Amino acid sequence: MGRAQVILVDTHVVVWLAFDQDQISRKARTAIDDARKNADGLAISDITLMELATLASKGRVRLDISLESFLQEVETRFVVLPITGRACARAIGLPASYPQDPADRIIGATALVEGLSLLTADREIRRSRALRTIW
């Protein structure tokens, strides 16, 4: 059997993994389980940490621990991929059909630059067909 595939996880899926796993599709759960067989199987973009911090500060995610502790826990469960110049250039070049939100563009571009599929429920991202997605 071959090595499990590394997948990039979108921010909302990180939230659902932590707080509401019922939101995650069966296909996505299978992909997560398969990726976890690989030590580096689940990855996030640097910008996901900022998005999580923003969600918590706005009360959209309720934490039982400090924000810093939560983010450290996320960092232990995912490989955190840096925002690179290559990813920034790729983000600018994504098609107009791709969401215009800068964080979405960085996450998508990171998937492209790293050759990874993006695990996302975001319909706009999936419809854009700009990158491989799993849902």
Contact map, one row per residue, 1 for C-alpha under 8 A:
111000000000000000000000000000000000000000000000000000000000000000000000000000000000000000000000000000000000000000000000000000000000000
111100000000000000000000000000000000000000000000000000000000000000000000000000000000000000000000000000000000000000000000000000000000000
111110000000000000000000000000000000010000000000000000000000000000000000000000000000000000000000000000000000000000000000000000000000000
011111000000000000000000000000000111110010000000000000000000000000000000000000000000000000000000000000000000000000000000000000000000000
001111100000000000000000000000000110010010000000000000000000000000000000000000000000000000000000000000000000000000000000000000000000000
000111110000000000000000000000000010010111100000000000000000000000000000000000000000000000000000000000000000000000011000000000000000000
000011111000000000000000000000000010000011100000000000000000000000000000000000000000000000000000000000000000000000011110000000000000000
000001111100000000000000000000000000000001111000000000000000000000000000000000000000000000000000000000000000001000011110000000000000000
000000111110110000000000000000000000000001110000000000000000000000000000000000000000000000000000000000000000000000000111000000000000000
000000011111110000000000000000000000000000010001000000000000000000000000000000000000000000000000000000000010000000000111000000000000000
000000001111111000000000000000000000000000010001001100000000000000000000000000000000000000000000000000000000000000000000000000000000000
000000000111111100000000000000000000000000000000000000000000000000000000000000000000000000000000000000000000000000000001000000000000000
000000001111111110000001000000000000000000000000000000000000000000000000000000000000000000000000000000000000000000000011100000000000000
000000001111111111000000000000000000000000000000000000000000000000000000000000000000000000000000000000000000000000000000000000000000000
000000000011111111110000000000000000000000000000000100000000100000000000000000000000000000000000000000000000000000000000000000000000000
000000000001111111111111000000000000000000000000000000000000000000000000000000000000000000000000000000000000000000000000000000000000000
000000000000111111111001000000000000000000000000000000000000000000000000000000000000000000000000000000000000000000000000000000000000000
000000000000011111111000000000000000000000000000000000000000000000000000000000000000000000000000000000000000000000000000000000000000000
000000000000001111111000000000000000000000000000000000000000000000000000000000000000000000000000000000000000000000000000000000000000000
000000000000001111111111000000000000000000000000000000000000000000000000000000000000000000000000000000000000000000000000000000000000000
000000000000000111111111000000000000000000000000000000000000000000000000000000000000000000000000000000000000000000000000000000000000000
000000000000000100011111100000000000000000000000000000000000000000000000000000000000000000000000000000000000000000000000000000000000000
000000000000000100011111100000000000000000000000000000000000000000000000000000000000000000000000000000000000000000000000000000000000000
000000000000100110011111110110000000000000000000000000000000000000000000000000000000000000000000000000000000000000000000000000000000000
000000000000000000000111111110000000000000000000000000000000000000000000000000000000000000000000000000000000000000000000000000000000001
000000000000000000000001111111000000000000000000000000000000000000000000000000000000000000000000000000000000000000000000000000000000000
000000000000000000000000111111100000000000000000000000000000000000000000000000000000000000000000000000000000000000000000000000000000011
000000000000000000000001111111110000000000000000000000000000000000000000000000000000000000000000000000000000000000000010000000000000011
000000000000000000000001111111111000000000000000000000000000000000000000000000000000000000000000000000000000000000000000000000000000000
000000000000000000000000011111111100000000000000000000000000000000000000000000000000000000000000000000000000000000000000000000000000000
000000000000000000000000001111111110000000000000000000000000000000000000000000000000000000000000000000000000000000000000000000000000010
000000000000000000000000000111111111000001000000000000000000000000000000000000000000000000000000000000000000000000000000000000000000000
000000000000000000000000000011111111100000000000000000000000000000000000000000000000000000000000000000000000000000000000000000000000000
000110000000000000000000000001111111110000000000000000000000000000000000000000000000000000000000000000000000000000000000000000000000000
000111100000000000000000000000111111110111000000000000000000000000000000000000000000000000000000000000000000000000000000000000000000000
000100000000000000000000000000011111111111000000000000000000000000000000000000000000000000000000000000000000000000000000000000000000000
000100000000000000000000000000001111111010000000000000000000000000000000000000000000000000000000000000000000000000000000000000000000000
001111000000000000000000000000000111111110000000000000000000000000000000000000000000000000000000000000000000000000000000000000000000000
000000000000000000000000000000000001111110000000000000000000000000000000000000000000000000000000000000000000000000000000000000000000000
000001000000000000000000000000000011011111100000000000000000000000000000000001100000000000000000000000000000000000000000000000000000000
000111100000000000000000000000000011111111100000000000000000000000000000000001100000000000000000000000000000000000000000000000000000000
000001111000000000000000000000010011000111110000000000000000000000000000000011100000000000000000000000000000000000000000000000000000000
000001111000000000000000000000000000000111111000000000000000000000000000000001111000000000000000000000000000000000000000000000000000000
000000011110000000000000000000000000000001111101000000000000000000000000000001111000000000000000000000000010000000000000000000000000000
000000010000000000000000000000000000000000111111100000000000000000000000000000011110000000000000000000000110010000000000000000000000000
000000000000000000000000000000000000000000011111110000000000000000000000000000011110000000000000000000000000000000000000000000000000000
000000000000000000000000000000000000000000001111111000000000000000000000000000000010000000000000000000100110000000000000000000000000000
000000000110000000000000000000000000000000011111111100000000000000000000000000000000000000000000000000100010000000000000000000000000000
000000000000000000000000000000000000000000001111111110000000000000000010000000000000000000000000000000000000000000000000000000000000000
000000000000000000000000000000000000000000000111111111000000000000000000000000000000000000000000000000000000000000000000000000000000000
000000000010000000000000000000000000000000000011111111100000000000000000000000000000000000000000000000100000000000000000000000000000000
000000000010001000000000000000000000000000000001111111110000100000000010000000000000000000000000000000000000000000000000000000000000000
000000000000000000000000000000000000000000000000111111111000000000100010000000000000000000000000000000000000000000000000000000000000000
000000000000000000000000000000000000000000000000011111111100000000000000000000000000000000000000000000000000000000000000000000000000000
000000000000000000000000000000000000000000000000001111111111100000000000000000000000000000000000000000000000000000000000000000000000000
000000000000000000000000000000000000000000000000000111111111111000100000000000000000000000000000000000000000000000000000000000000000000
000000000000000000000000000000000000000000000000000011111111000000000000000000000000000000000000000000000000000000000000000000000000000
000000000000000000000000000000000000000000000000000001111111100000000000000000000000000000000000000000000000000000000000000000000000000
000000000000000000000000000000000000000000000000000000111111110000000000000000000000000000000000000000000000000000000000000000000000000
000000000000000000000000000000000000000000000000000000111111110000000000000000000000000000000000000000000000000000000000000000000000000
000000000000001000000000000000000000000000000000000100110111111000000000000000000000000000000000000000000000000000000000000000000000000
000000000000000000000000000000000000000000000000000000010011111100000000000000000000000000000000000000000000000000000000000000000000000
000000000000000000000000000000000000000000000000000000010000111111100100000000000000000000000000000000000000000000000000000000000000000
000000000000000000000000000000000000000000000000000000000000011111000000000000000000000000000000000000000000000000000000000000000000000
000000000000000000000000000000000000000000000000000000000000001111101100000000000000000000000000000000000000000000000000000000000000000
000000000000000000000000000000000000000000000000000000000000001111111100000000000000000000000000000000000000000000000000000000000000000
000000000000000000000000000000000000000000000000000010010000001011111110000000000000000000000000000000000000000000000000000000000000000
000000000000000000000000000000000000000000000000000000000000000001111111000000000000000000000000000000000000000000000000000000000000000
000000000000000000000000000000000000000000000000000000000000000011111111100000000000000000000000000000000000000000000000000000000000000
000000000000000000000000000000000000000000000000000000000000001011111111110000000000000000000000000000000000000000000000000000000000000
000000000000000000000000000000000000000000000000100110000000000000111111111000000000000000000000000000000000000000000000000000000000000
000000000000000000000000000000000000000000000000000000000000000000011111111100000000000000000000000000000000000000000000000000000000000
000000000000000000000000000000000000000000000000000000000000000000001111111110000000000000000000000000000000000000000000000000000000000
000000000000000000000000000000000000000000000000000000000000000000000111111111000000000000000000000000000000000000000000000000000000000
000000000000000000000000000000000000000000000000000000000000000000000011111111110000000000000000000000000000000000000000000000000000000
000000000000000000000000000000000000000000000000000000000000000000000001111111100000000000000000000000000000000000000000000000000000000
000000000000000000000000000000000000000001000000000000000000000000000000111111100000000000000000000000000000000000000000000000000000000
000000000000000000000000000000000000000111110000000000000000000000000000011111110000000000000000000000000000000000000000000000000000000
000000000000000000000000000000000000000111110000000000000000000000000000001111111000000000000000000000000000000000000000000000000000000
000000000000000000000000000000000000000000111100000000000000000000000000001001111100000000000000000000000000000000000000000000000000000
000000000000000000000000000000000000000000111100000000000000000000000000000000111110000000000000000000000000010000000000000000000000000
000000000000000000000000000000000000000000001100000000000000000000000000000000011111000000000000000000000000000000000000000000000000000
000000000000000000000000000000000000000000001110000000000000000000000000000000001111101100000000000000000100010000000000000000000000000
000000000000000000000000000000000000000000000000000000000000000000000000000000000111111100000000000000000000000000000000000000000000000
000000000000000000000000000000000000000000000000000000000000000000000000000000000011111110000000000000000000000000000000000000000000000
000000000000000000000000000000000000000000000000000000000000000000000000000000000001111111000000000000000000000010000000000000000000000
000000000000000000000000000000000000000000000000000000000000000000000000000000000011111111100000000000000100110110000000000000000000000
000000000000000000000000000000000000000000000000000000000000000000000000000000000011111111110000000000000100100000000000000000000000000
000000000000000000000000000000000000000000000000000000000000000000000000000000000000111111111000000000000000000000000000000000000000000
000000000000000000000000000000000000000000000000000000000000000000000000000000000000011111111100000000000000100110000000000000000000000
000000000000000000000000000000000000000000000000000000000000000000000000000000000000001111111100000001001101100000000000000000000000000
000000000000000000000000000000000000000000000000000000000000000000000000000000000000000111111100000000001000000000000000000000000000000
000000000000000000000000000000000000000000000000000000000000000000000000000000000000000011111110000000000000000000000000000000000000000
000000000000000000000000000000000000000000000000000000000000000000000000000000000000000001111111010000001000100000000000000000000100000
000000000000000000000000000000000000000000000000000000000000000000000000000000000000000000001111110000000000000000000000000000010100000
000000000000000000000000000000000000000000000000000000000000000000000000000000000000000000000111111100000000000000000000000000000000000
000000000000000000000000000000000000000000000000000000000000000000000000000000000000000000000011111000000000000000000000000100010000000
000000000000000000000000000000000000000000000000000000000000000000000000000000000000000000000111111100001000000000000000000110010100000
000000000000000000000000000000000000000000000000000000000000000000000000000000000000000000000001111110011000000000000000000110000000000
000000000000000000000000000000000000000000000000000000000000000000000000000000000000000000000001011111011000000000000000000000000000000
000000000000000000000000000000000000000000000000000000000000000000000000000000000000000000000000001111111000000000000000000000000000000
000000000000000000000000000000000000000000000000000000000000000000000000000000000000000000100000000111111100000000000000000000000000000
000000000000000000000000000000000000000000000011001000000000000000000000000000000000000000000000000011111110000000000000000000000000000
000000000000000000000000000000000000000000000000000000000000000000000000000000000000000000000000001111111111000000000000000000000000000
000000000000000000000000000000000000000000000000000000000000000000000000000000000000000000110100011111111111100000000000000000000000000
000000000000000000000000000000000000000000001010000000000000000000000000000000000010001100100000000001111111110000000000000000000000000
000000000100000000000000000000000000000000011011000000000000000000000000000000000000000000000000000000111111111000000000000000000000000
000000000000000000000000000000000000000000000000000000000000000000000000000000000000000000100000000000011111111100000100000000000010000
000000000000000000000000000000000000000000000000000000000000000000000000000000000000001101100100000000001111111110000000000000000000000
000000000000000000000000000000000000000000001000000000000000000000000000000000001010001000000000000000000111111111000000000000000000000
000000010000000000000000000000000000000000000000000000000000000000000000000000000000000000000000000000000011111111111100000000000010000
000000000000000000000000000000000000000000000000000000000000000000000000000000000000001001000000000000000001111111111000000000000010000
000000000000000000000000000000000000000000000000000000000000000000000000000000000000011001000000000000000000111111110000000000000000000
000000000000000000000000000000000000000000000000000000000000000000000000000000000000000000000000000000000000011111110000000000000000000
000000000000000000000000000000000000000000000000000000000000000000000000000000000000000000000000000000000000001111111000000000000000000
000001110000000000000000000000000000000000000000000000000000000000000000000000000000000000000000000000000000001111111100000000000001000
000001110000000000000000000000000000000000000000000000000000000000000000000000000000000000000000000000000000001100111110000000000011110
000000111100000000000000000000000000000000000000000000000000000000000000000000000000000000000000000000000001001000011111000000000011110
000000111100100000000000000100000000000000000000000000000000000000000000000000000000000000000000000000000000000000001111100000000000111
000000001101100000000000000000000000000000000000000000000000000000000000000000000000000000000000000000000000000000000111110011000000111
000000000000100000000000000000000000000000000000000000000000000000000000000000000000000000000000000000000000000000000011111001000000001
000000000000000000000000000000000000000000000000000000000000000000000000000000000000000000000000000000000000000000000001111111000000000
000000000000000000000000000000000000000000000000000000000000000000000000000000000000000000000000000000000000000000000000111111100000000
000000000000000000000000000000000000000000000000000000000000000000000000000000000000000000000000111000000000000000000000011111110000000
000000000000000000000000000000000000000000000000000000000000000000000000000000000000000000000000011000000000000000000001011111111100000
000000000000000000000000000000000000000000000000000000000000000000000000000000000000000000000000000000000000000000000001111111111110100
000000000000000000000000000000000000000000000000000000000000000000000000000000000000000000000000000000000000000000000000001111111000000
000000000000000000000000000000000000000000000000000000000000000000000000000000000000000000000010110000000000000000000000000111111110000
000000000000000000000000000000000000000000000000000000000000000000000000000000000000000000000000000000000000000000000000000011111111000
000000000000000000000000000000000000000000000000000000000000000000000000000000000000000000000110010000000000000000000000000011011111000
000000000000000000000000000000000000000000000000000000000000000000000000000000000000000000000000000000000001001100001100000001011111100
000000000000000000000000000000000000000000000000000000000000000000000000000000000000000000000000000000000000000000011100000000001111110
000000000000000000000000000000000000000000000000000000000000000000000000000000000000000000000000000000000000000000001111000001000011111
000000000000000000000000001100100000000000000000000000000000000000000000000000000000000000000000000000000000000000001111000000000001111
000000000000000000000000101100000000000000000000000000000000000000000000000000000000000000000000000000000000000000000011100000000000111
